[in-house]
C-alpha cells in the first residue's frame, strides 16, 4: 500500500468531521437543540445496539425510538440522510486522492499508465493499443432504472459542496478558512432546507432532463479530454472516439407505458439543445479570441475561402479571416439549432445561413480553422480550445448520446400479429410454431410491400409502436446514423423475436429488402433469465442463419447481444447467475465466430452486487477470453450514474478504468480458458448447489413472499417517486413478476443483501477449500465474484435485519425464514473467510473496510427510524409525515450504502 494512505485517511476523517460539524450547527440553528440532542441520542444508542444487540442494547434503542414524536422522527431521518450525502462527498474526494497517489506510484492497473505498463509486460506494444482503440467501442449507457432516490436539486447541492472543497485543493483565493467555512455552511443550510424526496412522480421528460444534466455538466468536458489524452499517449492525433456515451431514457419502453413517440422525440431534442448551446458558446468564445489579422498572419487557402463565403459584412472584421469564418459557422449553427430543436438559438446570429446537414460538416469547418492555425503558427495551436471543440464534436455530434430502443418480445408479437391479420397475410401469426413464423417473416422481409395501411383499423398498441418507430426514422434522418444503432428485444427466446423487429423497421422504411445490409438499426437479443441464458447459443445460431439478420451483422461487423444480470440473479442466486452469464458469453462467442461475425456484448448491470455491480475494471477483466475484443457496452443505472459520473474527476477515472480494462482484457487477457478448463466442473457443481439452496428459500418456502413483503420496505419503495415505470410488471405479488431493481433495493434497505450472497455457503459445503483458494488466487472470474460478495456482506447487518423481521405479523413465519437466512449467512461468511484466508471480512481490503466502517454509524440509525415509522404506518397511522419519514430513511440508507439498487 502507498505510504500516504494513513495521511489520506486522516484527511478523510477531517473532512467528515468538518462537514458533520457544520451540519450539526445547522441542525441546532434550523431545527433546534432538542432535535440535535435526539439525533445524537439515537446515534449513540444505535452504536450500542450494534455492539450489544441483546436485550440491554435493544431495550434502550426501542425506548428512544418509541418516544420520538413524529416531527422528531422525520427530522432525525432527514438529518442522517443529509449527513450520508455529505459523507459521500468526502469519500469521493478521498478516493480521488488515493487514485492520484497510486497512479503516480504506478500502483494502479486501471489507469492509462498502468494499463500500458501491463500491456508492455505482456509483450504488447503501443501500436497494438492504438490499433485496438482505433476500432474499439467502449460505451457506458445511462438508463432511467429507478434506484436513484436523490432529486436533481440535491445532486446539484452535493456538487457545489465538492466544488468548494476542490477549490481548497487548488489553493484558490477563496480557500481562506473563514471564506471556505462560510461557503460550506451556506450549502449545508440549503441542503438541510431542501426536500430530499419527491412529492410527485417522475415523468419521462424528468428522467431525460436528469440524464442530459450529466451529459452537459460532466461528459461534454470529460470525454473529449480523455480522447485528447489517449491520442497524445498513443501518438495518434486522428484516433477516432472509442468511448461513446449511450442512453435508454426515452427509448426504453419495455414495461413503461409512458414512453411514446413524443418521448422519443424529446429524448433527442433535449440533448440536442444542450449540445448546440455548448457549441454556440464555444464558437462565440473562439470568435472573441481569434482576432488574427489577415495582414499580419498567414492563412490557408481553405480558410480564406471559408472567410470569403461568410455573410459577415461588418467592416470591423473585414481583415480578420478567422473571425469572419467563425461568424459564418455561428450562423450555420444557429440555423441548425432551430432545425434540430424547433426553437431559435439563445443568442441569434446577426445574419442568416444554411443549417449544417450534419456534424461532419460542422467538424470540417472547424478543421479548416485548426489546420490553418497549425500550418501557419505551429504546435502552439495543436492543443487549444479549438482542438477540444473538435474532439467534442467527434465524440458527441449533434445527438450527444446514442439512444437504444427496447421493447418486450411479447409486444412485438402482438403488433406483428395485428399487422399480418389486417393485411390478410396470416389470420393468426401468434398461433404459428417457430419455424412457420420464421418462414413467414423471411418471406415478408423479401417483399417491398408494406403491411400497414393508413385506412385500416389497428389496435392502439400497434399504432403506438409504429409511431415510435416512425419517430426513430425521423431522428436518424435528422441526427445521423449514430443517433440510434440498436433495438433491444427483452424476453428473447426465439430467432423470430428479432426478425419481427426487422419487419416493423421495414414498414417505416428503415429496412429495405433490396439492401438489408443498409438497415441502420440492428435487432439485438436480451437474454435475462437462467433458461434464456442457457438457450442463448442456439437462438443466436438460428438467427444468424437468416439472410436478413446476417446481412445486417456483416455490414456492421458485429452482432450485438445483451445479457442481463438482474433477472438471472433473481432466478437462481448470485453465484449461479454469474456462472451462467460466463458460460453464455462463451457460447455466444462461438455462435458468432461460427458465421464469421464478431460478438459485441452489452452487459445489463446495476449498482448492487446482485445486479452485476462492483468494480467495472474488475468486471471487464473477469470476462471470458475473446468476449471483449475491444468492444463492450455496460448499463449505468440509477444512483450509480451520480456515484461514478457525478463529478468530472471521478467520471474521468471511471472512463479510464473502463478503457484500461478493455485494453488488458483484449490484448493481455487473464487465463480464463485455462481456468475454465481446470475448474469449470467445480464451479458448475457449485452453481447447481447454490441455485438449489436459493430456490428452496425464495420459491419453495411456504409464506416466503409474505415474509419478504413484511420484513422489507418493498411496499413503501413502490411509493417512492424514483422512476416513471412501475415496480412490478403485473398486479401480481409473485416474486417472478417483481422487477429486479425493487427486489434488490428492498433487501439492501433491510440490510440482508440476500441477492448478493445467498446460496454460496451451501454450495461450498464439503468442497475442497484448497481448490477454492486456488481459484480465487488465479482466476479473475472467481476472484471478482468472491470480492464482490465480501464487499456486499460487509455492508449487510443481520442484527438490523432481525429488527426488520420483527415487522412480520406472523412471528412463527418470521423466526423460520430469518433462521434460514441467518444459517446461510453463517455458512457463507465462513466460506468467504476460508477462501480468502482472512479472519474478518475485507481483511485484505483495508481501505474499503475503513470507508464502510466510517459511514455505518450514520446509516444504521436510519434503518432503526425506518423500522419504527414502518411499524407505525402499518399499525394504521396514515399521517403523511409518517410516509415522508419512511421515504427519507430509504433515501438516506440508499445514499449511505451507495450501490443498493
Protein Blocks (a to p, Z undefined) as FASTA:
>chain_A
ZZklmmmmmmmmmmmmmmmmmmmmmmmmmnojklmmmmmmmmmmmmmmmmmmcfklmmmm
mmmmmmpcfklmmmmmmmmmmmmmmmmmmmmmmmmmmmmmmmmnopafkbfklmmmmmmm
nopafklmmmmmmmgccdddddfbdfbfbdfklmmmmmmmmmmmmmmmnopaklgfklmm
mmmmmmmmmmmmpcfbdfbdcdfklmmmmmmmmmmmmmmmmmmmmmmmmmmmnopakbcc
fbdcddfehpamghpakbcfklmmmmmmmmmmmmmmmmmmmmmmmmmmmmccfklpccdf
klmmmmmmpcbfbfklmmmmklmmmmmmmmmmmmmmmmmnopacfbacfbdcdddfbfkl
mmmmmmmmmmmmmmmnojmlmmcfklmmmmmmmmnmmnopacdddddfklmmmmmmmmmm
mnomamblmlpcfklmmmmmmmmmmpcbdfbdfkbccdfklmmmmmmmmmmmmmmmmnoj
klpmbdcdehiabfklmmmmmmmmmmnopacfklmmlpmbdcddddfblmlmmmmmmmmm
mmmmpmklmmmmmmnopacddddfklmmmmnojklmmmmmmmmmmmmmmmmmmnopacdd
dddddfblklopajfklmmmmpcehilnopacdddehjllmmmmmpfklmmmmmmmmmmm
mmmmmmmccffklmmmmmmmmmmmmmmmmmmmmmmmmmmmghklmmmmmmpcklmmmmpc
cbfbdfbfblbfbfklpcfklmmmmmmmnonommmmgojlmmmgopafklmmmmmmmmmk
lmmmmmmmmmmmmmgcfklmmmmmmmpmblmlmmmmmmmmmmmmmmmmmmmmmmnopabe
hklmmmlmmmmmmmmmmmmmmmmmmmmmmmmmmnopacfklmmmmmmmmmmmmmmnopaZ
Z
